[in-house]
Amino acid sequence: MSIEQNFDSNFRYVLVAARRARQLQNGAEPLVKASSRKACRVAQDEIAAGKIAYVKADDAKVLKPEIEAPEVPRFVS
């Protein structure tokens, strides 16, 4: 795993900002002084200040569990 400061996509940026905003709504202290009291804006200000990072797994491979199932019938035409 590695700690990333820069975002590789807008989607990841939104996910990190949303998660941090939820933490702020639940009572976490802001890491920067922000002009707004809205959690979403404070989270964006924290990201812009470089105070928020995310952990990215080095191995992005998704493993599916093996499920035993009956064989699928094959029709020959």
C-alpha positions as CSV (number, residue, x, y, z in Angstrom):
1,M,0.0,0.0,0.0
2,S,1.1,3.5,-0.7
3,I,-0.1,6.9,0.6
4,E,-1.1,9.2,-2.3
5,Q,-1.4,13.0,-2.2
6,N,-2.4,13.6,-5.8
7,F,-5.6,12.2,-7.2
8,D,-5.6,10.1,-10.3
9,S,-9.2,10.9,-11.2
10,N,-12.0,13.2,-10.3
11,F,-14.0,10.3,-9.0
12,R,-11.4,9.4,-6.4
13,Y,-11.2,13.1,-5.4
14,V,-15.0,13.2,-4.8
15,L,-14.9,9.9,-2.8
16,V,-12.1,11.2,-0.5
17,A,-13.8,14.6,0.0
18,A,-17.2,12.9,0.7
19,R,-15.6,10.6,3.3
20,R,-13.8,13.5,5.0
21,A,-17.0,15.6,5.0
22,R,-18.8,12.7,6.7
23,Q,-16.1,12.6,9.4
24,L,-16.5,16.4,9.9
25,Q,-20.3,16.0,10.2
26,N,-19.7,13.4,12.8
27,G,-17.7,15.7,15.0
28,A,-14.1,15.5,13.7
29,E,-12.1,18.7,14.1
30,P,-11.2,20.6,10.9
31,L,-7.5,20.5,10.0
32,V,-7.4,24.0,8.4
33,K,-9.2,27.2,9.1
34,A,-11.9,27.5,6.5
35,S,-14.1,30.4,5.5
36,S,-17.2,28.1,5.3
37,R,-18.8,26.0,8.0
38,K,-20.1,23.5,5.5
39,A,-18.5,20.1,5.9
40,C,-18.1,19.6,2.1
41,R,-16.3,22.9,1.6
42,V,-14.1,22.4,4.6
43,A,-13.1,18.9,3.2
44,Q,-12.2,20.5,-0.1
45,D,-10.1,23.2,1.6
46,E,-8.3,20.5,3.6
47,I,-7.5,18.6,0.4
48,A,-6.3,21.8,-1.3
49,A,-4.0,22.5,1.7
50,G,-2.5,19.0,1.4
51,K,-3.7,17.8,4.7
52,I,-5.7,14.9,3.4
53,A,-4.2,11.8,1.7
54,Y,-5.6,8.4,0.9
55,V,-4.2,4.9,0.9
56,K,-4.0,3.1,-2.4
57,A,-3.4,-0.7,-2.5
58,D,-0.5,-1.7,-4.7
59,D,-2.4,-4.8,-5.9
60,A,-5.6,-3.8,-7.5
61,K,-6.5,-7.3,-8.5
62,V,-10.0,-8.4,-7.4
63,L,-10.2,-12.0,-6.5
64,K,-13.6,-13.8,-6.9
65,P,-14.3,-16.7,-4.6
66,E,-14.7,-20.1,-6.2
67,I,-18.3,-21.4,-6.0
68,E,-19.1,-24.9,-6.7
69,A,-22.1,-25.2,-9.0
70,P,-23.6,-27.8,-11.2
71,E,-22.3,-28.0,-14.7
72,V,-24.0,-25.8,-17.2
73,P,-25.8,-28.0,-19.8
74,R,-24.4,-27.7,-23.3
75,F,-26.7,-27.9,-26.3
76,V,-25.3,-29.2,-29.5
77,S,-27.1,-28.2,-32.7
